[in-house]
Amino acid sequence: MAEREFSADEAAVLAPFVTNLDGPIFGLRNLPEVVKGALFSRYSRSDKDLRRILLDEFIQAPEADFGRIVNGQDARDQLVAVKQAEAFYDRVLVGYGDDSVAELGGAHIACEQISNIAAKALEDSRIGIDPLEKSTRYVAFNKRDAQGRYRYYREPQIMQSRCAERYEAALDRLFQTYDELLPPTLAWVRAQTARDTHTSERAYNSATRAKALDLLRGLLPMATLTNVGLFGNGRAFEYLLIKLSASPLAELQQLAARLQDELDQLIPSFVKRPKTARGDAYRHYLAQTRAMLAAQVHVQTSGLRKHPAPSVWMADYDRDAEIKLAAAIMYPYTDLPLEQVQNLARAMSTAERVELIRTAVGERQNRFHRPSRAFEEVFYTFDFLADIGAYRDLQRHRMLTQERQRYSVIHGYSTPPELQAAGVADAFEAALEHAASVALAVEDELPEAAQYVVPFAFRIRWRMKLNLREAYHLLELRSSPQGHPSYRTIAQEMFRQIKAVHPALAEGIQFVDLNDYPLERLAAEQRLDQKLRDLGGTAL
Ligand SMILES: Cc1cc2nc3c(=O)[nH]c(=O)nc-3n(C[C@H](O)[C@H](O)[C@H](O)COP(=O)(O)OP(=O)(O)OC[C@H]3O[C@@H](n4cnc5c(N)ncnc54)[C@H](O)[C@@H]3O)c2cc1C
């Protein structure tokens, strides 16, 4: 009997857990994460097919306690059953022998009422964790909690210090100003851009409100509470938990502990490391290295005066870009060693190389048409000094390397010119100045915690190293008309600087939008109207 064939009894047992019983491609369903993970880990150590492993080694193995795990009355029951069968699952998972086994179980976790510092720490993850955060563009951050207080993180160390009152006064003022300026800013935006007959009231209201919220987001401090949903695998969560718990910030340490508790109820077998001696050692390594580096760099840099710097500066780029790219483009189409292909690329004329690069770019019809991995051969390094709002958005890109300096008020802030025109800039700036004075006072005593006071309008410095392929994606996405002007300007300037050093390579980045738009969201909202009409419904 071919392995894939099952008796009628076996088929009946298996059917609820697989999307088909006889095809070579099938999905798993109705199975807890630990069973799916353990099943896949057996894959690499068995010559049976997966459905046979599921049947023989899990469903029919008493040790696996499969019936209780799968048929538990509720999630708690299931968790108890998983815990009881833990030794069995651990043995299966350990048998696999590689850390990547912890990638085989995933979980959705909601992190609510966390500060923007915590949200950014979660979103700093790259491979294996996918975040989605409450938007400052679609949600007004002026709501109060049940006690009538604005929703920001009351940092425990600050609240126990002599700055507590000043902290609350400065943050209350930021939120109150945000709240008070919203109606006049919205009225100004609407007065500037009247609704035309092609635009629905819904699209117009939504686009103008988004614009007003975009203009005022600079008032929100890093302490602003927000919600972040995460979908991730165990391995990525383990690393995240260790990083968070090694942080000097109490909020991040507590967040790590809470995340661990919740993940222990969902994918316990995949998030054990942070609780072991190995996790402790890693945490210690991260915290100790950071402390020692901070001290050493302080010695090196103290007394240095800051040089003025542009907001977007290309610090480095590939001098051999065309040759490297041409070689990488040809490589998969030959049998030659890379060195020989590189020599060939070097010997080609510029015209020949450019022709090859044009062929590799191909006929892109939209920004989703991405050229091949050869374009990852070329790199650029940028240094930015821009408002935290822009940093928050660009930080979300993961196929690159980014690192920031601390959130502080020392680089000053940016006021959107529209707020001047709307006649609300004075109130906006007064609230920021007030917050800056409190941030500096807190910094004297509690330098780490002082970061919570800093509003998004203040500038931050960060560096980014990215390859040409990611540059295509980032520049085209982040210059698109619906983007926030802060990061659109950065993306446009990055494009100009790349074009200045590599005109032939920039030619392919053809969906960068260098125009300005008074109402960024309008076209996107009009497209949404069309999609809603096609679906026969209204927006939620
Ligand atoms: C107009 C606009 C509005 C936004 N609104 C919100 C919002 O309300 N809330 C919010 O949280 N975020 C929002 N974002 C951020 C957005 O969700 C992305 O996190 C961000 O744009 C990074 O884009 P990316 O994932 O395509 O790029 P990168 O991380 O740079 O990745 C490059 C490409 O690699 C691939 N890739 C990378 N990681 C993965 C992965 N884990 N799985 C599969 N493929 C992957 C994808 O093809 C991706 O396009 C918004 C972005 C824009 C432009």
Ligand as a Chemical Component Dictionary entry (heavy atoms), coordinates in Angstrom:
data_LIG
# 
_chem_comp.id                   LIG 
_chem_comp.type                 NON-POLYMER 
_chem_comp.pdbx_formal_charge   0 
_chem_comp.three_letter_code    LIG 
# 
loop_
_chem_comp_atom.comp_id 
_chem_comp_atom.atom_id 
_chem_comp_atom.alt_atom_id 
_chem_comp_atom.type_symbol 
_chem_comp_atom.charge 
_chem_comp_atom.model_Cartn_x 
_chem_comp_atom.model_Cartn_y 
_chem_comp_atom.model_Cartn_z 
_chem_comp_atom.pdbx_ordinal 
LIG C1  C1  C 0 0.688  54.893 3.615  1  
LIG C2  C2  C 0 1.115  53.940 4.699  2  
LIG C3  C3  C 0 0.297  53.730 5.796  3  
LIG C4  C4  C 0 0.690  52.851 6.814  4  
LIG N1  N1  N 0 -0.133 52.665 7.892  5  
LIG C5  C5  C 0 0.242  51.838 8.886  6  
LIG C6  C6  C 0 -0.591 51.638 10.031 7  
LIG O1  O1  O 0 -1.655 52.208 10.168 8  
LIG N2  N2  N 0 -0.149 50.806 10.999 9  
LIG C7  C7  C 0 1.038  50.136 10.872 10 
LIG O2  O2  O 0 1.394  49.392 11.783 11 
LIG N3  N3  N 0 1.837  50.305 9.805  12 
LIG C8  C8  C 0 1.483  51.132 8.820  13 
LIG N4  N4  N 0 2.313  51.306 7.744  14 
LIG C9  C9  C 0 3.621  50.602 7.716  15 
LIG C10 C10 C 0 3.541  49.329 6.856  16 
LIG O3  O3  O 0 2.605  48.429 7.416  17 
LIG C11 C11 C 0 4.896  48.625 6.766  18 
LIG O4  O4  O 0 5.272  48.164 8.045  19 
LIG C12 C12 C 0 5.994  49.508 6.269  20 
LIG O5  O5  O 0 5.563  50.260 5.180  21 
LIG C13 C13 C 0 7.199  48.667 5.843  22 
LIG O6  O6  O 0 6.898  48.146 4.564  23 
LIG P1  P1  P 0 7.254  46.718 4.038  24 
LIG O7  O7  O 0 6.868  45.698 5.034  25 
LIG O8  O8  O 0 6.680  46.553 2.662  26 
LIG O9  O9  O 0 8.813  46.890 3.827  27 
LIG P2  P2  P 0 10.147 46.179 4.308  28 
LIG O10 O10 O 0 10.099 45.789 5.707  29 
LIG O11 O11 O 0 11.175 47.146 3.887  30 
LIG O12 O12 O 0 10.229 44.901 3.447  31 
LIG C14 C14 C 0 10.516 44.908 2.054  32 
LIG C15 C15 C 0 9.716  43.801 1.409  33 
LIG O13 O13 O 0 10.180 42.555 1.918  34 
LIG C16 C16 C 0 9.076  41.674 2.080  35 
LIG N5  N5  N 0 8.917  41.392 3.516  36 
LIG C17 C17 C 0 9.561  41.983 4.542  37 
LIG N6  N6  N 0 9.209  41.411 5.701  38 
LIG C18 C18 C 0 8.317  40.449 5.400  39 
LIG C19 C19 C 0 7.583  39.508 6.165  40 
LIG N7  N7  N 0 7.722  39.412 7.479  41 
LIG N8  N8  N 0 6.737  38.699 5.521  42 
LIG C20 C20 C 0 6.608  38.738 4.188  43 
LIG N9  N9  N 0 7.282  39.598 3.401  44 
LIG C21 C21 C 0 8.114  40.437 3.998  45 
LIG C22 C22 C 0 7.856  42.379 1.516  46 
LIG O14 O14 O 0 7.741  42.074 0.168  47 
LIG C23 C23 C 0 8.224  43.831 1.710  48 
LIG O15 O15 O 0 7.526  44.683 0.865  49 
LIG C24 C24 C 0 1.932  52.169 6.718  50 
LIG C25 C25 C 0 2.758  52.386 5.593  51 
LIG C26 C26 C 0 2.361  53.250 4.593  52 
LIG C27 C27 C 0 3.268  53.462 3.404  53 
# 
loop_
_chem_comp_bond.comp_id 
_chem_comp_bond.atom_id_1 
_chem_comp_bond.atom_id_2 
_chem_comp_bond.value_order 
_chem_comp_bond.pdbx_ordinal 
LIG C1  C2  SING 1  
LIG C2  C3  SING 2  
LIG C2  C26 DOUB 3  
LIG C3  C4  DOUB 4  
LIG C4  N1  SING 5  
LIG C4  C24 SING 6  
LIG N1  C5  DOUB 7  
LIG C5  C6  SING 8  
LIG C5  C8  SING 9  
LIG C6  O1  DOUB 10 
LIG C6  N2  SING 11 
LIG N2  C7  SING 12 
LIG C7  O2  DOUB 13 
LIG C7  N3  SING 14 
LIG N3  C8  DOUB 15 
LIG C8  N4  SING 16 
LIG N4  C9  SING 17 
LIG N4  C24 SING 18 
LIG C9  C10 SING 19 
LIG C10 O3  SING 20 
LIG C10 C11 SING 21 
LIG C11 O4  SING 22 
LIG C11 C12 SING 23 
LIG C12 O5  SING 24 
LIG C12 C13 SING 25 
LIG C13 O6  SING 26 
LIG O6  P1  SING 27 
LIG P1  O7  DOUB 28 
LIG P1  O8  SING 29 
LIG P1  O9  SING 30 
LIG O9  P2  SING 31 
LIG P2  O10 DOUB 32 
LIG P2  O11 SING 33 
LIG P2  O12 SING 34 
LIG O12 C14 SING 35 
LIG C14 C15 SING 36 
LIG C15 O13 SING 37 
LIG C15 C23 SING 38 
LIG O13 C16 SING 39 
LIG C16 N5  SING 40 
LIG C16 C22 SING 41 
LIG N5  C17 SING 42 
LIG N5  C21 SING 43 
LIG C17 N6  DOUB 44 
LIG N6  C18 SING 45 
LIG C18 C19 SING 46 
LIG C18 C21 DOUB 47 
LIG C19 N7  SING 48 
LIG C19 N8  DOUB 49 
LIG N8  C20 SING 50 
LIG C20 N9  DOUB 51 
LIG N9  C21 SING 52 
LIG C22 O14 SING 53 
LIG C22 C23 SING 54 
LIG C23 O15 SING 55 
LIG C24 C25 DOUB 56 
LIG C25 C26 SING 57 
LIG C26 C27 SING 58 
# 
